Amino acid sequence: MTASTPNDTSQQALDDDLFSLAPRHPDSRLEADWLFLYNKLPPDQWFSADYAYKTSGWLKVHTNIRKRQRILTQISEAYISGDFDWAEYRSQILKRINMHVLKLHQHHGVEDEGFFPEFVSMYPKLAPAFEILGYDHEYLNDLLDKLQIQNDMLARSEVEDKALARELHETLVKVTDLLQQHLTDEEDLVIPILGLRQG
């Protein structure tokens, strides 16, 4: 048996790292110690026959959230770029924002009051991770409240108000950026819990 040199050791560490699982979001706030379930049930198995019946519902909700957010941003961009006039912009975005804000508040309420405490009781080690998600909800709720106020102003603005449209767009961009991070971090925590739990 030959002794390994420092170079051999460092090369082995690099090789091992190539096969280690990492969160899907490049800026994930999830620590390695919180990914013990993610390592047991990585994303390439989330839709497999063994797990999809337990994981697909949550993932579908998140898919719909992303879709609604993307459509709202596209409508806003279309107005700013001149593809929509004021009347078309308002007709396309007003009801969609109302529905999106309502559904997101409902979704967060169910998570904060039900699912997240249940998951923490199952895995106390993950409490700090769910605390991060809870703080996200607080920040997101503030942004959604701002978005709702801007949308209410838009509903009353029969005369074109480009400044309001730009402010609303800036809020949409902030919501998009937060959702991109939050939903991915949440999935990396929650989907393995759902897939691996009994029942």
N, C-alpha and C positions, 0 to 999 in steps of 0.2 A: 504494500500500500504506500503510495507516494504522498508526501505532504503537499498541501495546496499552497500556492504562493499567493501573496496579496493581490496580484493581478488576476489569478484564477477566481478568487473570492469576489472581487468587484465585478468580474464578467458574469459570474453566476447570479449575483444580485440583479444585474441588468437583465439577464435572461428571465429571471423569476418575475421581474417587474412587468415584462411584456405580457405576461399571462395573468397578472393581478387585475381584479375588477375595480373599476372606479366609477363614481357617480356619473350619470350621463351629462349633467350640466357642467361646463368647464369651470364655472364659478360657484360650484356647490358649496354650501356651508356645512354639509354633513361630515362629521369626523369619522375616521376609519372605524373606530370602536362602535359606531352606531350602525354599521353596514353588515353586521353578522347575519341578518336575515336576507338582505339583498344578495350576499354572497351565496346563500343557499338557493335562492330563487332569482337568478339574474333576468334582465329584461327579455332575453331571447326565449324565455320559457313562459312569459306572462300570458301568452295567448295559446299555449299548448292545450291539448285536450284534457290534461290532468288538472289544469288550473283556471282555464278561461271562464268556467261557469262561476267562479268565485271572484275573479279579478275584472272581468269585462265591463260590469256595470259601472264601477268607479271610473275606469278608463274612458268609458263612453261619455260620462258626465264631463270629464275634463276635456275630451275632444270637442264637445259642444261649446264649452266655455271658450276654448281657443278659437273656434270657428266664429262665434258671435263677436268676439273681440276683434278678430281679423276683419270681419265685414264692416264693423263700425269704423275702424281705422281707414279702410279703403274708401268708404263713403266720405269721410272727412278729408282725405287726401284728394279725392276727386273734386270736391268743392274748391279746395285751396289751389289746385292746379288749373281750375277753370273748366273742368269737364262737366260739372253740375252747376246750374244756376241756383240762386237762393231758394226758390220754391221747391226745386227737385231735392236739394240738399235737406231741407227741413222735412219734406215728406218721407224721405228715406231713413232719416236718422232718429227722429223724435221718439217714435214708438219703440224702436229697437233699443235705444238707451234705457227707456223705462223698464222694459222687460229684462234686459241684461242686468241692470242694477238690482232689481227685485230677486232674480234667480241667484245671483251671487250672494246677496245677503242671506237668503234662505239656505244656500249650500253651506256657508260659513257657520251659520247658527247650528245646523245639524252636526257639523264636525266639532265645534267648540263645546257643545252641550252634551253630545253623545259619544261619537266615535273616538275623538282624541282622548278623553278621560278613560274610556274603555281600553284603548291600546296602551296607555301608560300603565294602567293597572296590570295588564298582561306582561309588559316589558318595562319595568321601572327605569332600567338603564337608558331608555329612550326619552325620558322626561325632558332633558335639555333640548333635544331635537324638536319635540312637539311644542316646547316653549317658543322656539324660533318661529315655527309655523303660526303660533298664536299671535305673536307680535306682528307677523306679516298681515294677519287678518285685521288687526287694529289699524295698521297703516293703510291697508287696502280699503277698509271701510271708510276711512277719512277721505281717501281719493274718490270713492264712489259717491259719498255725500256731496263732495265738490262737483263731481260730474253731474249729479242729479240737479243741483242748483243751477248749473250752467245750462242744462237741458231745459229746465223750467223757464229760464230767461229766454232761451231760444224759441220756446213755444209761444212766448208773448211778443216776440220780435217780428212783426210783419214787415218792417223796413229792414233791409239788408244791414247786417252788423258784422263786418269782417273781423273786427277785433275780438268779438265774442267767439266767433268760429275758430280763430287762432288759439284763444285760451282753452276752448273745449278740446281742440286737437292736442295741445300740450298735455292736458290731463289724460287724454286717451293714450298718449305715448307712455306716460308714467305708469298707467295701469298695465299696459302691454309689457313693459319691462319687468314690473314686479311679478305679474302672472307667469311670465316665462321662467323666472327663477323659482317662484313659489310652487307652481304646479309640478315641476320636475323634481324638486327636492321632496315634495309631499309624496309623489308616486314612488320614489326610491325608498321611502320609509314604509308607506302604507300598503302598496301592492304586495310585497312579500308577506306582510302580516296576514292579509286577506287570503292569499294563496295557500299559506302553510297552516292556517288554523283549522282545527277540526270542526266538522259540522257543515 
